[in-house]
Amino acid sequence: MRRSASLVDKHYRADKQNLTRHLHFFSASIGLNLPHPYKKIKL
C-alpha cells in the first residue's frame, strides 16, 4: 500500500505541471474558439 501510494504521489506531482500546462493551453484554445459560435448563437 505504501509503495503504491508513493508511486501515485510521484505521478501526481509530475502530472501537476503537465495539468497546469494543459489547462493554460485549453483555456487559451477556448478563448480563441468560443467567441465565434458564441456570437453566432447571440446573433
Secondary structure as GFF3:
##gff-version 3
##sequence-region A 1 43
A	DSSP	alpha_helix	2	33	.	.	.	ID=ss1
A	DSSP	alpha_helix	35	42	.	.	.	ID=ss2
###
